[in-house]
Amino acid sequence: MHVKILDERVVERAKARGLDALVYAPHFTRLPNIAAKAEAFSDDDLQVFPAREIFTGNWHSRKHILALGMTDPVPDFITLAGAMEELARQGAAVVVPHPEFLTVSIDQYDVEQFDFDAVEVYNPKHLPRDNERAVRIARETGTPGVTSSYAHLLGSIGEAWTEFEERVEDVTGLARLLKDRAPRRVFHREGLRHELRCAAEFAHLGVENTWGKIDRVFLSATEPTHPGHVAYDGRFDDVRVY
């Protein structure tokens, strides 16, 4: 929980690392497309669960949230309050990825104000101080933790994972465990190889977070997760920021 990439090599590596499931949440992709690809790469040995990392707010002050168990698509770049209200209506679980990391993240005040189901307490893109801060936020707000490979790169698959005591059969079941605050443990690998893979993920930020990318991908209402896209039928016009 969670990865940005999904192909045959990702599945092969996940199985080799002993994972039972992946949460797949690529950027700027509508939920039906994510779900279709997740199903295509699932089998008896590895389940791939669809999710959305939704960008709330505008590009300069955006805050990411990870939603699992959604019943309907939700666009990017709507207000945080608007997104949380819609996800609550759907009964989805909502996780805080990379809290207070750079300029793209939910902060402790947000966690205290909204009903989040988990806080990510370890992320390979983090520096050590970022992980320490994430643990503190989870502890001080009384919010359960999860961890994630946040893999944008193949080598990151299986570097960090969350284990639940109860077997997870599908994404609805995973959302239920998160919302019920079910017992879990978080793990990550250690050693030089892990540190190098974390460094590679951190370096990838330069590619991932540029204005050029958002200018190419998002500022047109023809793009799939733009709140003005015809697929949303105007339902988010009152909370859209673009």
N, C-alpha and C positions, 0 to 999 in steps of 0.2 A: 504494500500500500504506500505509494502507487508508482506506476511507470508511464512514460510518455511514448515509448516505442513498442511495436509489436510486429514480429515476423517469425519465421521458422527458427531463426537463430536465437531469438529471445526465448521462445518456448523451450528449445533444447537446453539453453543455459539454465533456465529456471528449474527444469526437471533435474539437471545435474547438480544443482545447489540444494535439492531436497524440498523445494517449495511445493505446496499444494494448490496455491492460487496466486493470481496477480490481479491487482486493481488497475485497469487501463483507463487513463484519463488524459488524452492528448489535448493540446490547446486548439481553440478555434474550430472545433468539430462538433456537429450536432449529435445529440444523444442517440437517435436511431442509427446513425452511421457507426458510432462507437459500439453500440450494442451488437450490430451485425458483424463487425470485425471481431469483437470479443467472442461471440459464439463460434465463428469460423475457426478460431484458434484454440478452442476448448476441447478437451477429451477426458477420458476416464482418469488420466494421471495428473492433469493440470486444468483447473477451472480459471477462466479469465472473466472477471466481473467488470461491467461497464460503469463508468463514473464520469463526472464533469468537474474539472477545476475551473470555476467560474471567476472571471475577472469582474469585480465590482468597483464602482467609482469610475473616474476618468483615467486616462493613461498615466498622467503624472502623479496621481494619488491613488492608484488602484490597490485593491486588497483582494487577495486570492482566497477562495474557500473551496473545499473539496466536498462534493455532494454525492452520496451513494443511495441507491434505492429510489431514485426519482421515477415518477410515473409519466411526466410530461417534460418536454424540453424547456430549458431556461436559457436565455441569451446572456452574453457577456455585456459588460458596461451598462449595468443598471445599478441603482443605489444598493448599498449593503442591506439597508432595512427592507427594501423591496425584494431582494433576493431571499433573505431569511424568512420573510412572510410567506413567499411562494413555496419555499422548500418545506416550511412547517405545514402548509396546507396539504402538500403531497405526502407528508409523513417520512420524508427523507432524513437520513443521518447526515450531519454536517461536521466536517473535521477542519481544524485550523492547520494548514500546511505552513512550514517555515515561519513561525510567529516572530514578529518584529525584525524580520530579516530585510536589510536594505530598505527600499521604498515600496515594496510590493506586498506588504503583509499586514495581517490582522495584529493589533496590539493588545496588551493586557486589558486596557479599558474596554475594547470591543468584546473580549471574552467575558468580561464581567457584565456587560450590557445585554448580550444576546445568548441564546440557548444553544451553545455548541456542545457536541457530544464527545469530542476528543481533541487533544492538542498534540501535534507532532513534536516529540521531544528529542528526536535525532534525525538528521538529514545530511547525507553526504556532501551537499553543497555548502553546508555550514562550516564556519571556523569553530574551533573548540568553544570560544566564548559565546557563540550563537547557540550551540547546544546547551550550554550551561544556563543561558537565559531562558531557553524554551522549557527546560526542566523546572526552573523557578516559577514561570508563568503557570504551568500546569499545577504545580504544588500550591501556589498561593490562591489560585482560583478554584481549587478542588476539582479540576477537570482531569479525567483519565488520559493517559498518554498512549500514543501509537508511534511507530517508527516507519520509515519508508526509504526505499532506495532512491526514489525520485528520479529513476533512471532515464536520462536522455541519451545515454551511451550504453552500449552492450555490456561493457565490463562492469557496470554498476549493478547489474541484475544479481540479486541474492546477497548484496553487501549488507543489507539491513532488513529485518523482517519482524512481524508481530505474530505471536502465537496465542490463540484462544484455547481455553480448555474444552469448549464445545465445538463439535464439528460444524463447519460452514458448508451448506449445500448450494447456496445461490446468493446473489447480491442482496436479495430481500432479507435473507437470514443474517448476512453480515451487517446490514443496516440495523437490524433488530438488536444484534449483540452490542453494537456501538451505542444505540439509544438506551439499552438496558444497563449500560456501563458494566458489561460482563467482565469477569476476570480475564486478564491477559498478561503476557510478558513481552518485553521488547528486547531485541538482540541486534548487535551489529558485529561484523568482523573487526579484527584488529591487525596490527602489524604494518610493515612498510608497504606491502602491495595494496592494502586497503587505503592507506594514506595517499598513495599515488592515484588511486582511482577517485578518491574524494577530491584531490587537487584537479584532476581532469574535469570532473563535474563542475567544480567552481569556475574553472577557466571557460567552460561552455557558456557561462552567463553572458559573456561579451557578445556571443552570437544570438542568444535567446532574447535579450532585452535591449533592443535598439529601436529608435523611432522609425528607422527605415522599415523594419519588419511590420510595425503596426500600420504604417502608412500604406504598405503594399497589401496587407492582409485585411484590414478592418474598417477603414473609414468609408467604405461604400455599403449602402443598405442591401446590396446584392450578395454580400458575404454571409455565410451560413449562420454565424452566431451574432450578427448585428441585430440589436433589438428592433430595428425597423424592417427586418426581413419579412417577406410576405408570410413565411411559415408561422410567425408568431401572431399574425392576424390583429396586430395593434394592441395586444393584451398588456404590453409592458410600456406603452406610450407615457403613462403617468410617472414612471420611475426610471426611464432611460436617460442617460447623460450624453449620448450622441444620437 
